[in-house]
Amino acid sequence: MVQLRELDVRQILRNGGMPFQLIMDTFSSLEPGEGVRLHAIFQPVPLIRQLEQRGFSHVARRLADDDWEIDFVPGDAPNPTDPAAPASEAIWPDPTWNLDLTDLAPPEPMERILSRLETMASGEVLFALLNREPVFLFSELKARGHEWIGDFDGDGKVYRIMIRATPGDAADASN
């Protein structure tokens, strides 16, 4: 039977914090056969993908609108003969910038994200919350060579996106 460590990050998230490093530190400190029961205010889809790549399977339970319980248990190690995961699903560093843009009307969220990306160093990550899927932003990110992953939260009301800045020279070289 798998022993689960309890990790509650709900208050950190409610306070606008980013518990990504705390979560990763917790997983790094696990003993063989241990898992984590994570308490969060939404279903953390990007985190789930990352942990699946590390060999953890999960069961998510929505207990209330802003109360999720996700059990991560160690499973089989990823099969090294599987095709390589796309870069967008690789392990991402902790975001350097966090933007809550849910109160803004288009195109301001896109403008703010693109403006912030221009100031970021290569490899830095921006995390943003939006009130809709940013379909026009995707083409801008692609044209500039940035990587991103995103998905709606469990309620389908907030779109979460992580964007990894690419070097300005790489984008300039393609022009």
Salt bridges, closest charged atoms under 4 A:
GLU6 OE2 - ARG37 NH1 3.63
GLU6 OE1 - HIS39 NE2 2.60
ASP8 OD2 - ARG10 NH2 2.51
GLU34 OE1 - ARG5 NH2 3.10
GLU52 OE2 - HIS58 ND1 3.40
ASP65 OD1 - ARG62 NH2 2.98
ASP66 OD2 - ARG14 NH2 3.27
ASP67 OD1 - ARG10 NH1 2.95
GLU69 OE1 - ARG37 NE 3.88
GLU69 OE2 - HIS39 ND1 3.99
GLU69 OE1 - ARG61 NH2 2.67
ASP71 OD1 - ARG37 NE 2.63
ASP71 OD2 - ARG61 NH2 2.77
GLU108 OE2 - ARG112 NH2 2.74
GLU118 OE2 - ARG144 NH1 3.78
GLU140 OE1 - ARG144 NH2 3.10
GLU147 OE1 - ARG164 NE 2.93
ASP151 OD2 - ARG49 NH2 3.80
ASP155 OD1 - ARG62 NH2 2.40
